[in-house]
Amino acid sequence: MKTRIALMYGGRSVEHEVSVISGIQAYMAIDKEKYDITPVYLTKNNEMYVGEDIGKIESYRDIPALLNRSTRVIMINEGDGVHMVSHKAGLFGKKTDIPVDLAFPIVHGTNVEDGALQGYFKTLGLPFVGCDVTASAVGMDKYVQKAVLKDNGIPVLDSFIYTMADYEKMESLMDDIEKNIGYPVIVKPFNAGSSVGITVAKDRSELSKAIDEAYSYARKIIAEHAITKLREINCAVLGDENVAEASEIEEPLHSKDILSYEDKYCSGGGKKTGSSQGMAGVSRKIPAEVSPEMREEIRSIAVKSFQKLGCNGVARIDFMIDEETGKFYYNEINTIPGSLAFYLWEALGMKYKEQLDRMIELALKRVREEAAVTYSFDTNILSGAVLGGKQAGKLG
């Protein structure tokens, strides 16, 4: 019997459109002889839809029309497992009931990649591909992940984090950044991806605008030194916290101080069009032109970072090289990378179909491992529990 997989993409995120591209790329490549695949579109309100045209990229040119001819579903946990069933079915309407063995989320950004969707799956009791709740949450928090990795000897740039309370005292906030970091400085939302809301500031006027921009996408921001002569190097990792391997490394090419959203997803840095191929369409050098020694060091640190963060499936780790000093630093991790970084594995001879298959196998391996863990503890504590009154006692 085939494993029944709900391949999910979209969601309430500023990276919604990118996720649709990544998801449909995977749907086109996955082994449908081995798996029973149902593509599931998550709207910007996180409503789930299935239908004949959900897996066709051209259908997303008119999303309202697509939804009108598709079926909204919800997930429920029945005695025999998880099912996707019709959200509403009229008296004579066709009722949808799709059993699901495994979820495969290919989603990017806050509300979906950050552990929220993974927590929903855990609550349902539905196994899923990719990082667990903790690794997903830490992987989206640019400050926390660096703190974890710094404790494990990974080279990172010092970061400073600021809250909404700091934003209310703008002049003091800028004074603090100038004192602790100076210029140039890079300001980022603490949990956004795809370079959204990220700006390099070279003076106080630019800093004020950068802070406003970052806070428009998150309730906390981070600031760190901006490397002037910067090279960005990316490396993907496939595996789990016990066994993992690194892909080829790449150097993405960009038009500004940093790799922008337009560099990543829009042809020629112009307007977004339906021709975008997601991260697979970025201009890049594969392999990156670095020394053999640096290549292996970057690949080794990528694996170490992946495992120290407790990741599973595939992730892409982005590094920065300071050409003035020759040093390189961990920048951030993408726990569900655009296009699932398949192009980095194809550079080593691994076809996308094989990569997806291995990710599914890793998810099923985790299911087997978790089945051996005890999640309940037999006790009769409730039989004698009394709340209130003279007989109330401590329960802990």
Secondary structure, DSSP 8 states (H G I E B T S, - for coil): --EEEEEEEE-SSTTHHHHHHHHHHHHHHS-TTTEEEEEEEE-TT--EEE-TTTT-GGGGGSHHHHHHTSEEEEEEEETTEEEEEES---TTS---EEEESEEEE---STTTTSSHHHHHHHHHT--BSS--HHHHHHHH-HHHHHHHHHHTT--B--EEEE-HHHHTTHHHHHHHHHHHT-SSEEEEETT--TTTT-EEESSHHHHHHHHHHHHTT-S-EEEEE--SSEEEEEEEEEE-SSSEEEEEEEEE--SSSS--HHHHHSGGGSS--TT--GGGGS-EESS-S--HHHHHHHHHHHHHHHHHTT--EEEEEEEEEETTTTEEEEEEEESS-GGGGHHHHHTTT--HHHHHHHHHHHHHHHHHHHHTS-------GGGG---SSTT-----
